Structures are given as structure tokens and as C-alpha cells.
Amino acid sequence: MAILRGLFWFVLFIVLTFCFVVLFEYGLADFANGARKEYARVKFFLEKQTEKIVKPKKNR
């Protein structure tokens, strides 16, 4: 049960951090568009990082 509680708090922390970043950069007036842009940036970053793991460099 403690693992579930810890996981819940970790996910909540990530979500609230994401919302804080969007509010800080885009403000309340453009929150929805800012959230879409930040989500796209995070998604692109994660794809690039996992691409490096999946495709190791060839040694020549």
C-alpha cells in the first residue's frame, strides 16, 4: 500500500510541476495552448532520449 501511495504522490508532483511550468511560461490567458506546446516539447524530448537507447551507435 505504501508503494501505491508513493506512486500517487510522485505522479501528482509531476502533473503539478507541469502545470506550474505552463503557468509560468504562458500565463492563465493561454494555458490550454501552452499546455499543448509544452506537452509536445516533453514528448519530443522523451522520444529523442529513448531513440538513443534503442539505437546504439555503430562502432567503426
PDB file of N, CA, C and O in Angstrom:
ATOM      1  N   MET A   1       0.819  -1.202   0.000  1.00  0.00           N
ATOM      2  CA  MET A   1       0.000   0.000   0.000  1.00  0.00           C
ATOM      3  C   MET A   1       0.859   1.261   0.000  1.00  0.00           C
ATOM      4  O   MET A   1       0.484   2.278  -0.584  1.00  0.00           O
ATOM      5  N   ALA A   2       1.998   1.185   0.652  1.00  0.00           N
ATOM      6  CA  ALA A   2       2.888   2.342   0.692  1.00  0.00           C
ATOM      7  C   ALA A   2       3.452   2.645  -0.696  1.00  0.00           C
ATOM      8  O   ALA A   2       3.708   3.804  -1.023  1.00  0.00           O
ATOM      9  N   ILE A   3       3.643   1.616  -1.505  1.00  0.00           N
ATOM     10  CA  ILE A   3       4.148   1.829  -2.860  1.00  0.00           C
ATOM     11  C   ILE A   3       3.117   2.595  -3.689  1.00  0.00           C
ATOM     12  O   ILE A   3       3.473   3.504  -4.439  1.00  0.00           O
ATOM     13  N   LEU A   4       1.852   2.230  -3.554  1.00  0.00           N
ATOM     14  CA  LEU A   4       0.797   2.931  -4.291  1.00  0.00           C
ATOM     15  C   LEU A   4       0.699   4.392  -3.860  1.00  0.00           C
ATOM     16  O   LEU A   4       0.528   5.285  -4.689  1.00  0.00           O
ATOM     17  N   ARG A   5       0.808   4.619  -2.566  1.00  0.00           N
ATOM     18  CA  ARG A   5       0.739   5.985  -2.068  1.00  0.00           C
ATOM     19  C   ARG A   5       1.931   6.795  -2.578  1.00  0.00           C
ATOM     20  O   ARG A   5       1.768   7.944  -2.989  1.00  0.00           O
ATOM     21  N   GLY A   6       3.115   6.212  -2.554  1.00  0.00           N
ATOM     22  CA  GLY A   6       4.297   6.893  -3.060  1.00  0.00           C
ATOM     23  C   GLY A   6       4.189   7.173  -4.549  1.00  0.00           C
ATOM     24  O   GLY A   6       4.560   8.254  -5.006  1.00  0.00           O
ATOM     25  N   LEU A   7       3.681   6.206  -5.311  1.00  0.00           N
ATOM     26  CA  LEU A   7       3.479   6.395  -6.745  1.00  0.00           C
ATOM     27  C   LEU A   7       2.470   7.502  -7.018  1.00  0.00           C
ATOM     28  O   LEU A   7       2.668   8.322  -7.915  1.00  0.00           O
ATOM     29  N   PHE A   8       1.397   7.525  -6.251  1.00  0.00           N
ATOM     30  CA  PHE A   8       0.389   8.576  -6.390  1.00  0.00           C
ATOM     31  C   PHE A   8       0.999   9.954  -6.171  1.00  0.00           C
ATOM     32  O   PHE A   8       0.750  10.867  -6.958  1.00  0.00           O
ATOM     33  N   TRP A   9       1.795  10.122  -5.114  1.00  0.00           N
ATOM     34  CA  TRP A   9       2.396  11.412  -4.818  1.00  0.00           C
ATOM     35  C   TRP A   9       3.411  11.813  -5.878  1.00  0.00           C
ATOM     36  O   TRP A   9       3.532  12.993  -6.208  1.00  0.00           O
ATOM     37  N   PHE A  10       4.135  10.846  -6.411  1.00  0.00           N
ATOM     38  CA  PHE A  10       5.107  11.133  -7.465  1.00  0.00           C
ATOM     39  C   PHE A  10       4.398  11.616  -8.733  1.00  0.00           C
ATOM     40  O   PHE A  10       4.818  12.600  -9.343  1.00  0.00           O
ATOM     41  N   VAL A  11       3.330  10.931  -9.128  1.00  0.00           N
ATOM     42  CA  VAL A  11       2.567  11.331 -10.314  1.00  0.00           C
ATOM     43  C   VAL A  11       1.938  12.705 -10.092  1.00  0.00           C
ATOM     44  O   VAL A  11       1.942  13.541 -10.996  1.00  0.00           O
ATOM     45  N   LEU A  12       1.409  12.940  -8.916  1.00  0.00           N
ATOM     46  CA  LEU A  12       0.824  14.246  -8.599  1.00  0.00           C
ATOM     47  C   LEU A  12       1.878  15.342  -8.673  1.00  0.00           C
ATOM     48  O   LEU A  12       1.604  16.433  -9.173  1.00  0.00           O
ATOM     49  N   PHE A  13       3.071  15.064  -8.185  1.00  0.00           N
ATOM     50  CA  PHE A  13       4.173  16.022  -8.252  1.00  0.00           C
ATOM     51  C   PHE A  13       4.515  16.353  -9.701  1.00  0.00           C
ATOM     52  O   PHE A  13       4.711  17.521 -10.037  1.00  0.00           O
ATOM     53  N   ILE A  14       4.590  15.338 -10.562  1.00  0.00           N
ATOM     54  CA  ILE A  14       4.913  15.557 -11.975  1.00  0.00           C
ATOM     55  C   ILE A  14       3.832  16.406 -12.643  1.00  0.00           C
ATOM     56  O   ILE A  14       4.149  17.338 -13.381  1.00  0.00           O
ATOM     57  N   VAL A  15       2.579  16.097 -12.396  1.00  0.00           N
ATOM     58  CA  VAL A  15       1.469  16.842 -13.008  1.00  0.00           C
ATOM     59  C   VAL A  15       1.472  18.297 -12.537  1.00  0.00           C
ATOM     60  O   VAL A  15       1.317  19.211 -13.348  1.00  0.00           O
ATOM     61  N   LEU A  16       1.647  18.515 -11.244  1.00  0.00           N
ATOM     62  CA  LEU A  16       1.641  19.884 -10.731  1.00  0.00           C
ATOM     63  C   LEU A  16       2.862  20.670 -11.205  1.00  0.00           C
ATOM     64  O   LEU A  16       2.768  21.875 -11.437  1.00  0.00           O
ATOM     65  N   THR A  17       3.992  20.009 -11.347  1.00  0.00           N
ATOM     66  CA  THR A  17       5.176  20.674 -11.886  1.00  0.00           C
ATOM     67  C   THR A  17       4.939  21.092 -13.328  1.00  0.00           C
ATOM     68  O   THR A  17       5.306  22.197 -13.727  1.00  0.00           O
ATOM     69  N   PHE A  18       4.322  20.206 -14.115  1.00  0.00           N
ATOM     70  CA  PHE A  18       3.994  20.533 -15.499  1.00  0.00           C
ATOM     71  C   PHE A  18       3.060  21.744 -15.556  1.00  0.00           C
ATOM     72  O   PHE A  18       3.272  22.656 -16.354  1.00  0.00           O
ATOM     73  N   CYS A  19       2.041  21.751 -14.720  1.00  0.00           N
ATOM     74  CA  CYS A  19       1.104  22.882 -14.697  1.00  0.00           C
ATOM     75  C   CYS A  19       1.803  24.173 -14.277  1.00  0.00           C
ATOM     76  O   CYS A  19       1.518  25.236 -14.827  1.00  0.00           O
ATOM     77  N   PHE A  20       2.717  24.091 -13.308  1.00  0.00           N
ATOM     78  CA  PHE A  20       3.454  25.280 -12.891  1.00  0.00           C
ATOM     79  C   PHE A  20       4.293  25.833 -14.033  1.00  0.00           C
ATOM     80  O   PHE A  20       4.324  27.045 -14.248  1.00  0.00           O
ATOM     81  N   VAL A  21       4.967  24.966 -14.760  1.00  0.00           N
ATOM     82  CA  VAL A  21       5.802  25.417 -15.878  1.00  0.00           C
ATOM     83  C   VAL A  21       4.941  26.095 -16.936  1.00  0.00           C
ATOM     84  O   VAL A  21       5.313  27.142 -17.465  1.00  0.00           O
ATOM     85  N   VAL A  22       3.792  25.502 -17.245  1.00  0.00           N
ATOM     86  CA  VAL A  22       2.904  26.096 -18.248  1.00  0.00           C
ATOM     87  C   VAL A  22       2.390  27.454 -17.759  1.00  0.00           C
ATOM     88  O   VAL A  22       2.374  28.418 -18.524  1.00  0.00           O
ATOM     89  N   LEU A  23       1.975  27.536 -16.510  1.00  0.00           N
ATOM     90  CA  LEU A  23       1.501  28.820 -15.981  1.00  0.00           C
ATOM     91  C   LEU A  23       2.608  29.860 -15.968  1.00  0.00           C
ATOM     92  O   LEU A  23       2.358  31.025 -16.277  1.00  0.00           O
ATOM     93  N   PHE A  24       3.811  29.470 -15.622  1.00  0.00           N
ATOM     94  CA  PHE A  24       4.917  30.401 -15.549  1.00  0.00           C
ATOM     95  C   PHE A  24       5.297  30.936 -16.924  1.00  0.00           C
ATOM     96  O   PHE A  24       5.603  32.120 -17.065  1.00  0.00           O
ATOM     97  N   GLU A  25       5.279  30.075 -17.938  1.00  0.00           N
ATOM     98  CA  GLU A  25       5.709  30.499 -19.266  1.00  0.00           C
ATOM     99  C   GLU A  25       4.596  31.137 -20.094  1.00  0.00           C
ATOM    100  O   GLU A  25       4.866  32.044 -20.882  1.00  0.00           O
ATOM    101  N   TYR A  26       3.361  30.687 -19.936  1.00  0.00           N
ATOM    102  CA  TYR A  26       2.284  31.151 -20.817  1.00  0.00           C
ATOM    103  C   TYR A  26       1.196  31.944 -20.104  1.00  0.00           C
ATOM    104  O   TYR A  26       0.446  32.668 -20.759  1.00  0.00           O
ATOM    105  N   GLY A  27       1.090  31.832 -18.809  1.00  0.00           N
ATOM    106  CA  GLY A  27       0.071  32.559 -18.057  1.00  0.00           C
ATOM    107  C   GLY A  27      -1.291  31.899 -18.137  1.00  0.00           C
ATOM    108  O   GLY A  27      -1.466  30.875 -18.796  1.00  0.00           O
ATOM    109  N   LEU A  28      -2.242  32.497 -17.460  1.00  0.00           N
ATOM    110  CA  LEU A  28      -3.594  31.938 -17.412  1.00  0.00           C
ATOM    111  C   LEU A  28      -4.358  32.122 -18.717  1.00  0.00           C
ATOM    112  O   LEU A  28      -5.196  31.293 -19.072  1.00  0.00           O
ATOM    113  N   ALA A  29      -4.073  33.193 -19.423  1.00  0.00           N
ATOM    114  CA  ALA A  29      -4.837  33.512 -20.630  1.00  0.00           C
ATOM    115  C   ALA A  29      -4.611  32.486 -21.733  1.00  0.00           C
ATOM    116  O   ALA A  29      -5.513  32.226 -22.530  1.00  0.00           O
ATOM    117  N   ASP A  30      -3.440  31.911 -21.788  1.00  0.00           N
ATOM    118  CA  ASP A  30      -3.107  30.978 -22.875  1.00  0.00           C
ATOM    119  C   ASP A  30      -2.709  29.602 -22.323  1.00  0.00           C
ATOM    120  O   ASP A  30      -1.824  28.942 -22.868  1.00  0.00           O
ATOM    121  N   PHE A  31      -3.358  29.186 -21.256  1.00  0.00           N
ATOM    122  CA  PHE A  31      -2.969  27.939 -20.581  1.00  0.00           C
ATOM    123  C   PHE A  31      -3.173  26.714 -21.465  1.00  0.00           C
ATOM    124  O   PHE A  31      -2.302  25.846 -21.522  1.00  0.00           O
ATOM    125  N   ALA A  32      -4.305  26.631 -22.155  1.00  0.00           N
ATOM    126  CA  ALA A  32      -4.596  25.440 -22.967  1.00  0.00           C
ATOM    127  C   ALA A  32      -3.593  25.282 -24.106  1.00  0.00           C
ATOM    128  O   ALA A  32      -3.063  24.192 -24.321  1.00  0.00           O
ATOM    129  N   ASN A  33      -3.332  26.361 -24.831  1.00  0.00           N
ATOM    130  CA  ASN A  33      -2.353  26.293 -25.916  1.00  0.00           C
ATOM    131  C   ASN A  33      -0.952  26.059 -25.376  1.00  0.00           C
ATOM    132  O   ASN A  33      -0.168  25.325 -25.978  1.00  0.00           O
ATOM    133  N   GLY A  34      -0.633  26.674 -24.251  1.00  0.00           N
ATOM    134  CA  GLY A  34       0.664  26.465 -23.626  1.00  0.00           C
ATOM    135  C   GLY A  34       0.860  25.027 -23.186  1.00  0.00           C
ATOM    136  O   GLY A  34       1.948  24.469 -23.325  1.00  0.00           O
ATOM    137  N   ALA A  35      -0.204  24.426 -22.650  1.00  0.00           N
ATOM    138  CA  ALA A  35      -0.116  23.026 -22.224  1.00  0.00           C
ATOM    139  C   ALA A  35       0.119  22.121 -23.428  1.00  0.00           C
ATOM    140  O   ALA A  35       0.888  21.164 -23.340  1.00  0.00           O
ATOM    141  N   ARG A  36      -0.527  22.408 -24.537  1.00  0.00           N
ATOM    142  CA  ARG A  36      -0.304  21.612 -25.761  1.00  0.00           C
ATOM    143  C   ARG A  36       1.139  21.740 -26.240  1.00  0.00           C
ATOM    144  O   ARG A  36       1.771  20.751 -26.612  1.00  0.00           O
ATOM    145  N   LYS A  37       1.649  22.966 -26.225  1.00  0.00           N
ATOM    146  CA  LYS A  37       3.026  23.200 -26.677  1.00  0.00           C
ATOM    147  C   LYS A  37       4.029  22.504 -25.754  1.00  0.00           C
ATOM    148  O   LYS A  37       4.966  21.860 -26.227  1.00  0.00           O
ATOM    149  N   GLU A  38       3.836  22.632 -24.461  1.00  0.00           N
ATOM    150  CA  GLU A  38       4.764  22.001 -23.513  1.00  0.00           C
ATOM    151  C   GLU A  38       4.675  20.478 -23.599  1.00  0.00           C
ATOM    152  O   GLU A  38       5.690  19.789 -23.495  1.00  0.00           O
ATOM    153  N   TYR A  39       3.474  19.959 -23.787  1.00  0.00           N
ATOM    154  CA  TYR A  39       3.324  18.512 -23.933  1.00  0.00           C
ATOM    155  C   TYR A  39       4.074  18.021 -25.169  1.00  0.00           C
ATOM    156  O   TYR A  39       4.720  16.973 -25.135  1.00  0.00           O
ATOM    157  N   ALA A  40       3.986  18.777 -26.253  1.00  0.00           N
ATOM    158  CA  ALA A  40       4.701  18.412 -27.475  1.00  0.00           C
ATOM    159  C   ALA A  40       6.214  18.462 -27.243  1.00  0.00           C
ATOM    160  O   ALA A  40       6.944  17.599 -27.730  1.00  0.00           O
ATOM    161  N   ARG A  41       6.683  19.466 -26.504  1.00  0.00           N
ATOM    162  CA  ARG A  41       8.114  19.558 -26.204  1.00  0.00           C
ATOM    163  C   ARG A  41       8.584  18.390 -25.347  1.00  0.00           C
ATOM    164  O   ARG A  41       9.646  17.823 -25.604  1.00  0.00           O
ATOM    165  N   VAL A  42       7.811  18.028 -24.340  1.00  0.00           N
ATOM    166  CA  VAL A  42       8.176  16.907 -23.466  1.00  0.00           C
ATOM    167  C   VAL A  42       8.151  15.600 -24.254  1.00  0.00           C
ATOM    168  O   VAL A  42       9.041  14.763 -24.108  1.00  0.00           O
ATOM    169  N   LYS A  43       7.136  15.434 -25.081  1.00  0.00           N
ATOM    170  CA  LYS A  43       7.019  14.221 -25.893  1.00  0.00           C
ATOM    171  C   LYS A  43       8.209  14.098 -26.849  1.00  0.00           C
ATOM    172  O   LYS A  43       8.780  13.017 -26.987  1.00  0.00           O
ATOM    173  N   PHE A  44       8.586  15.196 -27.508  1.00  0.00           N
ATOM    174  CA  PHE A  44       9.724  15.197 -28.423  1.00  0.00           C
ATOM    175  C   PHE A  44      11.014  14.853 -27.677  1.00  0.00           C
ATOM    176  O   PHE A  44      11.823  14.061 -28.161  1.00  0.00           O
ATOM    177  N   PHE A  45      11.200  15.444 -26.513  1.00  0.00           N
ATOM    178  CA  PHE A  45      12.392  15.177 -25.709  1.00  0.00           C
ATOM    179  C   PHE A  45      12.473  13.699 -25.319  1.00  0.00           C
ATOM    180  O   PHE A  45      13.530  13.080 -25.439  1.00  0.00           O
ATOM    181  N   LEU A  46      11.366  13.142 -24.857  1.00  0.00           N
ATOM    182  CA  LEU A  46      11.364  11.734 -24.454  1.00  0.00           C
ATOM    183  C   LEU A  46      11.588  10.804 -25.640  1.00  0.00           C
ATOM    184  O   LEU A  46      12.266   9.784 -25.510  1.00  0.00           O
ATOM    185  N   GLU A  47      11.029  11.146 -26.787  1.00  0.00           N
ATOM    186  CA  GLU A  47      11.257  10.330 -27.980  1.00  0.00           C
ATOM    187  C   GLU A  47      12.719  10.344 -28.379  1.00  0.00           C
ATOM    188  O   GLU A  47      13.270   9.306 -28.747  1.00  0.00           O
ATOM    189  N   LYS A  48      13.362  11.514 -28.312  1.00  0.00           N
ATOM    190  CA  LYS A  48      14.779  11.614 -28.650  1.00  0.00           C
ATOM    191  C   LYS A  48      15.634  10.812 -27.674  1.00  0.00           C
ATOM    192  O   LYS A  48      16.591  10.152 -28.079  1.00  0.00           O
ATOM    193  N   GLN A  49      15.293  10.869 -26.399  1.00  0.00           N
ATOM    194  CA  GLN A  49      16.070  10.150 -25.399  1.00  0.00           C
ATOM    195  C   GLN A  49      15.911   8.636 -25.543  1.00  0.00           C
ATOM    196  O   GLN A  49      16.884   7.897 -25.398  1.00  0.00           O
ATOM    197  N   THR A  50      14.702   8.175 -25.823  1.00  0.00           N
ATOM    198  CA  THR A  50      14.501   6.732 -25.983  1.00  0.00           C
ATOM    199  C   THR A  50      15.077   6.244 -27.298  1.00  0.00           C
ATOM    200  O   THR A  50      15.458   5.079 -27.414  1.00  0.00           O
ATOM    201  N   GLU A  51      15.147   7.124 -28.296  1.00  0.00           N
ATOM    202  CA  GLU A  51      15.755   6.758 -29.570  1.00  0.00           C
ATOM    203  C   GLU A  51      17.238   6.448 -29.369  1.00  0.00           C
ATOM    204  O   GLU A  51      17.770   5.532 -29.996  1.00  0.00           O
ATOM    205  N   LYS A  52      17.898   7.194 -28.514  1.00  0.00           N
ATOM    206  CA  LYS A  52      19.305   6.949 -28.220  1.00  0.00           C
ATOM    207  C   LYS A  52      19.501   5.598 -27.533  1.00  0.00           C
ATOM    208  O   LYS A  52      20.513   4.932 -27.753  1.00  0.00           O
ATOM    209  N   ILE A  53      18.556   5.199 -26.717  1.00  0.00           N
ATOM    210  CA  ILE A  53      18.658   3.927 -26.009  1.00  0.00           C
ATOM    211  C   ILE A  53      18.399   2.773 -26.965  1.00  0.00           C
ATOM    212  O   ILE A  53      19.111   1.770 -26.930  1.00  0.00           O
ATOM    213  N   VAL A  54      17.395   2.902 -27.811  1.00  0.00           N
ATOM    214  CA  VAL A  54      17.010   1.827 -28.725  1.00  0.00           C
ATOM    215  C   VAL A  54      18.042   1.627 -29.817  1.00  0.00           C
ATOM    216  O   VAL A  54      18.361   0.489 -30.161  1.00  0.00           O
ATOM    217  N   LYS A  55      18.567   2.706 -30.368  1.00  0.00           N
ATOM    218  CA  LYS A  55      19.524   2.620 -31.464  1.00  0.00           C
ATOM    219  C   LYS A  55      20.926   2.995 -30.979  1.00  0.00           C
ATOM    220  O   LYS A  55      21.305   4.165 -31.034  1.00  0.00           O
ATOM    221  N   PRO A  56      21.700   2.013 -30.506  1.00  0.00           N
ATOM    222  CA  PRO A  56      23.057   2.354 -30.073  1.00  0.00           C
ATOM    223  C   PRO A  56      23.915   2.717 -31.280  1.00  0.00           C
ATOM    224  O   PRO A  56      23.640   2.289 -32.401  1.00  0.00           O
ATOM    225  N   LYS A  57      24.956   3.509 -31.038  1.00  0.00           N
ATOM    226  CA  LYS A  57      25.842   3.943 -32.111  1.00  0.00           C
ATOM    227  C   LYS A  57      26.652   2.757 -32.629  1.00  0.00           C
ATOM    228  O   LYS A  57      27.035   1.862 -31.875  1.00  0.00           O
ATOM    229  N   LYS A  58      26.898   2.779 -33.923  1.00  0.00           N
ATOM    230  CA  LYS A  58      27.705   1.717 -34.547  1.00  0.00           C
ATOM    231  C   LYS A  58      29.184   2.050 -34.340  1.00  0.00           C
ATOM    232  O   LYS A  58      29.607   3.191 -34.526  1.00  0.00           O
ATOM    233  N   ASN A  59      29.944   1.057 -33.960  1.00  0.00           N
ATOM    234  CA  ASN A  59      31.379   1.242 -33.804  1.00  0.00           C
ATOM    235  C   ASN A  59      32.074   0.941 -35.119  1.00  0.00           C
ATOM    236  O   ASN A  59      31.908  -0.143 -35.679  1.00  0.00           O
ATOM    237  N   ARG A  60      32.839   1.879 -35.606  1.00  0.00           N
ATOM    238  CA  ARG A  60      33.548   1.693 -36.866  1.00  0.00           C
ATOM    239  C   ARG A  60      35.023   1.787 -36.643  1.00  0.00           C
ATOM    240  O   ARG A  60      35.800   1.656 -37.589  1.00  0.00           O
TER     241      ARG A  60
END
